[in-house]
Amino acid sequence: MSDCVLVINAGSSSLKYSLVDASTGTSVAGGLVERIGESNGLLRHRGPDGESEREQRIESHDDALRAVLRAFASEGPSLDDIELAAIGHRVVHGGDRFADPVLIDDELIKAVTELIPLAPLHNPANLEGMEVAQRIFPDLPQVAVFDTAFHQTLPEHAYTYAVPAAWKEDHRVRRYGFHGTSHAFVSGEAARLLDREPAEVNVIVLHLGNGCSATAVRGGQSVDTSMGMTPLEGLVMGTRSGDLDPALHAHLHREVGWSLEEIDRVLNRESGLKGMAGENDFRELMKLVDAGDAAATLAFEVYCYRIRKYVGAFYAALGRVDAIAFTAGVGQHSPRMREQVLGGLEALGIRLDTDRNQDDSQEARVVSAEDSPVAVMVIPTNEEWEIARQSLGVVRAQK
């Protein structure tokens, strides 16, 4: 059997794909279809001969995946020659039902459909991706890998909100966490860098991109995470507010007359760095900081301070920390942010090495001082590889 898995991440108007060798993590090919349903749809494909781009009308996710198959056929590599082992689908929300990847069948489709109220913007698109792929590849094993699954090991005291108990039972109100495939991959890589088994290692993983989350991982299992019932809770993000007073909704409704839908939209799409400084791209934000922009400087300080608080909280939750791992676009590429977050925490055994921290290598690496009791790492995440590995594991377990 081939080790190659086609990983699909279907969004509401996009379809991201990657052909991954699950044994090595090599992305053999991949790309992105954008503007599905619009007249100027765009397909970017990366194959053996480089990247190509074509604009065309793409009516639906079915059209998108068929366009992807034509790109593989014309620009390579040929999927007929690859002999795919499986298709792995990213699914955002598995509720409290799925702690592991699952082979896709009618029962799985029904369960994910029932979870749409928990992820109304994401699960419908994920479902469409699964249904389209099943039509086009009816004989190929397909696996759902859930963003929330890694956090199903949270103890009850960590995922329970202090609200009426009936809310949890009747309305599924609890903390779920997200970015699970990234946190699973990075915590495993952190153990590898330490040359230890994941079961022996406690890691704080900081996934910092446009969306941001922190997770406390004890012995390979998530025991606390910053995102909650939705991805809005926790750290300051590109456009999301993160933690705030839950009475804010009632205040704005009373004082301004805004609807709950409008408040929710602003907190998710117009807040965070964008709300404070007018810029959610971290690189552009730092240009403003360097130019002396006061709003950008404050936004940077708020962003880093929130991460720092979570590092302290998760240090306390774990009791012992072997490593702190930064990942995703901002986590990987901003030495100034890492220094701002961790500077002055020597009393906790955290000591950065200035030269190592400035290195912008693309490789997983340690950036702490040699004598730092807690290793600080920068680890590029690879969610596609994690999805491919988990998918292949499910398929092989069926044999």
Secondary structure, 3 states (H helix, E strand, C coil): CCCEEEEEEECCCCEEEEEEECCCCCEEEEEEEECCCCCCEEEEEEECCEEEEEEECCCCHHHHHHHHHHHHHHHCCCHHHHCCCEEEEEECCCCCCCCCCEECCHHHHHHHHHCHHHCCCCHHHHHHHHHHHHHHCCCCCEEEEECCHHHHHCCHHHHCCCCCHHHHHHHCCCCCCCCHHHHHHHHHHHHHHCCCCHHHCEEEEEEECCCEEEEEEECCEEEEECCCCCCCCCCCCCCCCCCCCCCHHHHHHHHCCCCHHHHHHHHHHCCHHHHHHCCCCHHHHHHHHHCCCHHHHHHHHHHHHHHHHHHHHHHHHHCCCCEEEEEHHHHHHCHHHHHHHHCCCHHHCECECHHHHHCCCCCCEECECCCCCEEEEECCCCHHHHHHHHHHHHHHHHC
